[in-house]
Amino acid sequence: MILKGTNIEQKLQNIRNKKGDSEQILKEVRQILQEDALKESQISHELSSKNNVGSNDFEFDLLKTENIFHIDQIKDICIDYRLRFLDSSYFKGEIPQEAISKIKHLEAAHDTKLKGFKIMAPSKLFKLEDKDDPLLFAPIGNDYYYLIHKWGNDLHPLRKFFAWPFKNIANLVFVVLLISYFVTLMVPEGLFSKKNTTAEFWIIYFFMFKCIASIVIFYGFALGKNFNPAIWKSKYFNA
């Protein structure tokens, strides 16, 4: 006698049919999917709306301490790395499904509807899509924010170094002076006279400084650029 194999799919269907009507199951599943799609639509609408809510009704016992940041801490990072911290409505990139899923999870766990989302990201991500790493926050209250999700790639390891000259005018002048000095050293000996002198070096250095400073000033005014402390919360393009 040959034993017939067990069809697990058939067994599973038999158990399902014993416990309820298949039409009712389909109806319940359809309703769950519709409610989930509606929830995601509401979250997407909130992310794109200009809602200046300053706090949300979180259950503090359920919050992760490592995800809570004060506005001053956020400001320091934005200034150091030349980032912006703006309403999510200004973000022009695509917010991933994982971030929306985390929002749904938080809303279910805290029995609330989250509003007033903020995003920390490089300036260009508030105008066009890019691959750098945005961070999505929701306000807790009293200038504290809760980090919901981070996506994309990490910032370039030298971004802080390149952003340092734009922290203030003193840093920028120092960098221009330093670049002018190295450019002056690159000038061939005897280019302007047969004998090099200290006075000639400093005259060339002053000339190089004026040239490089002029380029920097032109670039700054032409593109409407500003220093990091002035732009980290600015919603304007020419900042």
Stockholm file with secondary structure:
# STOCKHOLM 1.0

chainA/1-239         MILKGTNIEQKLQNIRNKKGDSEQILKEVRQILQEDALKESQISHELSSKNNVGSNDFEFDLLKTENIFHIDQIKDICIDYRLRFLDSSYFKGEIPQEAISKIKHLEAAHDTKLKGFKIMAPSKLFKLEDKDDPLLFAPIGNDYYYLIHKWGNDLHPLRKFFAWPFKNIANLVFVVLLISYFVTLMVPEGLFSKKNTTAEFWIIYFFMFKCIASIVIFYGFALGKNFNPAIWKSKYFNA
#=GR chainA/1-239 SS CCCCCCCHHHHHHHHHHHHSCHHHHHHHHHHHHHHHHHHHHHHHHHHHSCCCCCCCCCCGGGSCGGGEEEHHHHHHHHHHHTEEEEEGGGCCSCCCHHHHHHHHHHHHHHTSCCCCCEEEEEGGGGTSCCSSCCEEEEEEETTEEEEEEECSCCCCTTHHHHHGGGSCHHHHHHHHHHHHHHHHHTSCTTSSCSSCCHHHHHHHHHHHHHHHHHHHHHHHHHTTCCCHHHHTTCCCSCC
#=GC SS_cons         CCCCCCCHHHHHHHHHHHHSCHHHHHHHHHHHHHHHHHHHHHHHHHHHSCCCCCCCCCCGGGSCGGGEEEHHHHHHHHHHHTEEEEEGGGCCSCCCHHHHHHHHHHHHHHTSCCCCCEEEEEGGGGTSCCSSCCEEEEEEETTEEEEEEECSCCCCTTHHHHHGGGSCHHHHHHHHHHHHHHHHHTSCTTSSCSSCCHHHHHHHHHHHHHHHHHHHHHHHHHTTCCCHHHHTTCCCSCC
//
